Amino acid sequence: MLADTDHELCESCGVWVEKSMYGKKYWGVERSTFVVGKDGKVVKVWRKVVADGHAKDVQEFVRSRSY
């Protein structure tokens, strides 16, 4: 768990994006998941994640690989 109060990590990962709801534009975090290997390299990315069933997809992916 981390706090990215200045959006530095979100911006570097490309997930600090302009959003729109009910015609109002605002900036926020795009719901995304990144799997990082032991070597610190990104192994898999899911963008614009829908919560239902996503945890299962990530779990299956991680279990199917050895790091």
N, C-alpha and C positions, 0 to 999 in steps of 0.2 A: 504494500500500500504506500502510495506517495501522494504528496500534494504538489501540484504544479500551478501555484498561484499566479505566476507571471506568464504562463502559457508557453514557456520556452520549449519544453519537451513536446507538447501538443503541436506547436508550430513546426518543429523539426521533423515530426512524423507525418505532417500534413493533415492532421485531424482537427485543427482549430479552423473552423469554416464558417462562412456566412450562412445563416439559416433563415427560414421564413415560416411564420405561423400566423394564420388569419390575416395575411397581408402585411404583417410587421416583420421587418428584417432585423436580425440581431446576430451576434457572434456566439458560437458555442462549440462544444466538442462533438464531433461525429462519433457515434458509437462504433468502436472498432476493437478488434482483438489481435494482438501480436504474440506469436510464440517465438521465444528467443532461446537459442541453443546455448550450451555450456561455453562455447567460444565467443558468445556475445553477438552472434550474427542472427538476424531475423530469418526464421525458418518458414513461417507461414503468416499470412495476413488475411483477415476477414474485415471487409469494410461495410459500412452501412448495415450493421448487425441488427437482426430482429431477435429479441431475447428468447422467445419461445423456441425451445429445442437447441439453441445455440451451444449451451454448456455441454450437451451430449455430443455434438459435432466436434467440439474442441477436445473433449475427453477421448473420443475415439481416435482422433488424429494423433494426439500425444501418445496414447497407448500403442499405436501401430508403429511407432518409431523408437529407435534407441539413440540416446544422446550421450 
